[in-house]
């Protein structure tokens, strides 16, 4: 199947699109980060209940992640999305529009994949983190 984008203006429409994707045999649905954190967690619960994978697209990344004075580093968004229940996420590469420092990108991948993290300043990991039994999130190389 394909990654059917179920992002919509209302949760009613999101659920309707998700049900359609399931009905036609898709095993994965895609949402955009800009739909909001409550909506993301809500559809993550739906995906778990319906045995579907949830892919997160980083729509609008530059508007919040590249602003040095008031932005949100993608490292924080990786943590939020893992806690929200997203199964995989566009995590960038060292080339293309989501490019970044190779060590920083490795840090994003580690935050999404590893159960325990040690402080690693070159990777942008400033604190030890024990994710305990929290599900992992698969980083997807992306950004063309």
N, C-alpha and C positions, 0 to 999 in steps of 0.2 A: 504494500500500500504506500500511499504518499503521506507526507506530513501535511495534513489538512489544517490550514490556519483557521482556528475557531474563534479568534479574537473578534469581539463585537462590542457595541455600545452598552448593552445590558447583559446581566448574567443570564436572564431568560434566553436570550439569543445565543449566548455562549453554550449553554446546556443543549439547546436545540441543535446547534451545529455539531456538538460532541456526539450526541445521540445519532445524528445522521452518519458521521464518520464511523461510528461503531456498527451501524446497520449495514454499511457497504463493505465491512470487513477490514477496515483500517485498524492497526494495532498501536498507532501513535497519533497524537494530535499535537499541534503547535499553537503556542500563544505568544503574544508580544509582551515584553516587560512593561510597556506603557499602559497596560490595562489596569495596573495597580496591584498592590500587595495583597489586599483582602481577596480580590478576584482570583489572583494566582493561587492562593492557598485553597480557596473554595474549589477551583477546578482540579487542583491536585488531589483533594479528597475524592472528588468524583472519579478521577482517573484510577485511583487505588481501588475504589469500590467496583469499577467496571473492567479491571484487569487491562488497562491501557497505559502506555507510556506517555509522559508529558515532556515535550521539548519546548524550551524557552528561547525565543529569538530576542536579540538585543536591540530592538528597534529604538532609535533615538539615543543611542549610546553617547554620541559626541556632546549632546546637550547637557548631560549630567556628569560624565566621567572625565572630560578633558578640560573642564574649568578648574584651574589650579586654586583660585581664591574661594570658590563656593561649591565646588562639585563634590560628588561622592565617588571615591575610588572604587573601581570594579571589584577589588578584593572584598569590600564590605558587601557588595551586591551578591557576590558568590556565596558568602556566608548566609545572607538572608534567603537566597533561593534554595540553598541546601536545606535550611530549616523549614522552608515552606513546602518542601516535598517535590520539587522539580526533579525529573529524571535525568535530563541532559540539557546543556546550555552552550550557546556559542561563547567560547572562552578566549577567542583570539588566536593569533599566530604571530610570528616575528616579521611577517610581511603582509601587505594588503592594508585595507582600511581600518582593521582592528589591530594594527601592528602595535608592538610595544617592545620594551627591553626583554630580551630572551629570559633573563632571570626572573623578571616580574611575571611574565606569562607562566613560567614554571611554578611560581608561587600560587597563581590562580588555580592551576591544575591540581597542585597539591592540596589546597584548601577544599577543593571539590571532591577529591578522591580518597585522601588518607583519613584514617581513623584517629591517629594521634599526630600532632605537629609539634616540633621543637622550634624554638626561636631561630630564625634564619633571616637576618637583616638583608642580605642581597636579594632574597626572594620576596621581601616585603612582609615577612611574617614576624611580627613584633612581640607576640605572646605565645606561650605554650597553649595548645588547644587539645582537649580530649573530647572527641565527638561521641564517645561511648557507643551506643547502639544506633545512633542516628544514621539513616540511610545515606549512602554515597550518591554523588551526582556525577554523571559522565561528562567531562569537558569535550566539546566538539571543536575541532580546528575549523575556523571560519574567517570570513572577512575579505574574501576575494582579492 
